[in-house]
Amino acid sequence: MAEWGFYGRRVELAEIDKILARRRFFFCAISGRRRIGKTSLIQEAIRRRGLTEDALYVQVPDSDERGVVQAFEDSIEDVLDDQEFARKSCANFSEIAILLFILWKNGWITALDEFQYFHRKALAEFQSHLQTYIDRARTEESIGGGLFTLGSIHTEMTAILEDRASPLFNRVTDRLDIGHWDFETLFEMFRSHDISDPRHRLFLWCLFEGVPKFYRDCFDQGVLKPIASYRSETLRTMFFEGSSPLKDEADNWFLRELRGRYDTVLTLLARLGPLSHGQLRAEYDRAGPAQENQLAGYLKVLIEKYGMVEKLQPILSADRQRNARYVIADNFLSAWLAAIQRNVRLARIRPIEEAVAKADVSLQTHEGYAFEKLVRQITEECSRKGVGDFPLTELVAGYWNKADGSDIEIDMIALDETNRRIRFGSCKRSASAHDMQSLASFEEHVARFLATKTGAPYRDWRIEKAVYAPIFSSFEREALGRAGMLCVDMDDFERWLTF
């Protein structure tokens, strides 16, 4: 059986290695969504440099000063195995700041996770104490240790570190933003665990995207392996059983801070999206009419503060156009609200097998939208890394000229201005869905686009029409090729990114 390893993050590890190699004080702020692997990244970087004996990690609780003091006491006791020293050195915020300074002077690496909680009123005092000793550390050239702060709520981290009124303003020496695993890393991880079926890979990505912790949970639960019943086994084990590790994940980490009708907006987008503002408002008002600025306010918070919702514009459009669409930005949250949550509740009164089967059916619709997202993102990654069959000069996006897609709807358009190439793409979660009727509709929508004012400049470019699916058979490639279509599947993308 394969072991769980540390995958990818080569760029991030190199950045941290540079910071540690300077051997002088640093204050590095690391941001990224929950479960993205910030802690594992720091631990791996420290391990590779042989510094594990001189490192302190503290998970800051969403609590008051007493709770934070207890967290520091526990961490110090775990590292030094000295309960008395831990209690004396962590009595209050001031003593904790002094302790951190002493550790830095002795070359220690310290990491404070969930640092955004120090933005809360009950804990904000700590910022001033920390500022005092950061300023002292920056003036002493002999100090070889430093501080990593890890945060998962971008707006609160920004308020602590970038607000001019904040005690820690302009103190950060380095910044890292940790995103999802890229597809090259995902393919590496899948190969390590013998998951070769592209449909299995798509299923997992549609649930967990590039979030390392979710895949690690699957590994720990014994479902990250090639089994015929991977869909039902993964859903049952991870979400529906009494000990399922992700059963409460969305409520605990995504939704617990939301109040009002935010959950209504998110659920509508998950089950019906992508939606225009007008479509979303019409559905939202079914629960009771709301003022226009109320829904707009909810969307603004969900987009700018929490990053849960994304505003999509058709390619080549101006921001002021009114045909934008809104979607949930995170695959896990979208899958949870669209298909899993309601069936986890159903399992309380119905057999689990029935609830899992219903969730699986609902997820298939979700996978259709998610596959379009996958194709766009992986196409951009290939171009960024100089591989693949289409170098981009603009980010890939879909196109629609009406918000509801009733006139022109194209899953993706890619531009290569250097070589005057334009590629139109149609994405289906099953290769068989690219049938004669689908191809005729695709051709018609491309022709309509080229007849518009937006599309007219590209009529004399090299026009390519590509169809995308998780996997194509040789027979399907041959038949679609005769119809004038390029076929691209996940095996093609893996080959480009791997070799």
Secondary structure, 3 states (H helix, E strand, C coil): CCCCCCCCCHHHHHHHHHHHHCCCCEEEEEECCCCCCHHHHHHHHHHHCCCHHHEEEEECCCCCHHHHHHHHHHHHHHHHCCHHHHHHHCCCHHHHHHHHHHHHHCCCEEEEECHHHHHCCCCCHHHHHHHHHHHHHHHCCCCCCEEEEEECCHHHHHHHHHCCCCCCCCCCCEEEECCCCCHHHHHHHHHHCCCCCHHHHHHHHHHHCCCHHHHHHHHHCCCCCCCCCHHHHHHHHHHHCCCCCCCCHHHHHHHCCCCCCHHHHHHHHHHHCCEEHHHHHHHHHHHCCCCHHHHHHHHHHHHHHCCCEEEECCCCCCCCCCCCEEEECCHHHHHHHHHHHHHHHHCCCCCHHHHHHHHHHHHHHHHHHHHHHHHHHHHHHHHHCCCCCCCCCCCCEEEECCCCCCCCEEEEEEEECCCCEEEEEEECCCHHHCCHHHHHHHHHHHHHHHHCCCCHHHCCCEEEEEEEECCCCHHHHHHHHHCCCEEEEHHHHHHHHHC
